């Protein structure tokens, strides 16, 4: 029990930003919080937090440990909820947010199917490419794609997401097929315009010494756009090569209307995540929604059918 309390205390201090705030939330003296942290660091043999009179900063080891601890506490809360809920039905209002393009294709169709299983739950779905502040705006859960920044939110990885170069068979028949990322310079590449969020370029894994390294290229072409859906549509129309997420193009690849290119050089997958504010007792409707998404996204044929 003491070990678990130390972990709870560490997460509380890391997410609240101070011993005083964590102590106030638990209604104990700050000195007690400090002793728990000292005992945890001594037991692990590593420094997790750098504490000064003005601020608390996570060490590299502390940042990695925080993510594991948040997941552990969330899993424990889910386990308690599954037992204590018994035969109780999920109920109440569920507020979910997701990126516009991904949400239209892969979240919105699942919402009514989820409610068919849980008729006492009402659902609001917000689709926006703006990064929504869940706590401030009252959302229960966010679905997000990409690498997760450091955050006090708890994240659950729902599926992998890769980025691939794709083109139509007709385009490749007319212009040929690139065998290496460096050859993209002689093709019509459909890139996001410079004012869009994808500023680093297209990511590839290339040989480097005895291993591999991640490199970013910025291929150009006669057409660019700030909207990814437009690039997708242009690619399907045969105007060039695009670099798109598998969630967006896997169905077209499976159908043969698009061809995946340079797969041997593809960057490592990032993730599709469910995020939610850390809560000691996660509402049953939120836990069931996350499990529902994870189940469907984990089906091998899900992405090819959308």
Helices and strands as residue ranges (DSSP letters): H 2-16, H 19-26, H 30-44, E 49-51, E 56-58, H 60-85, E 92-98, H 100-102, I 103-107, H 108-117, E 121-127, H 134-137, E 141-145, E 154-161, E 163-167, H 169-175, G 181-186, E 189-192, E 202-208, E 211-217, E 224-225, H 228-236, E 241-245, H 246-255, E 259-261, G 263-265, E 270-276, H 284-297, H 302-305
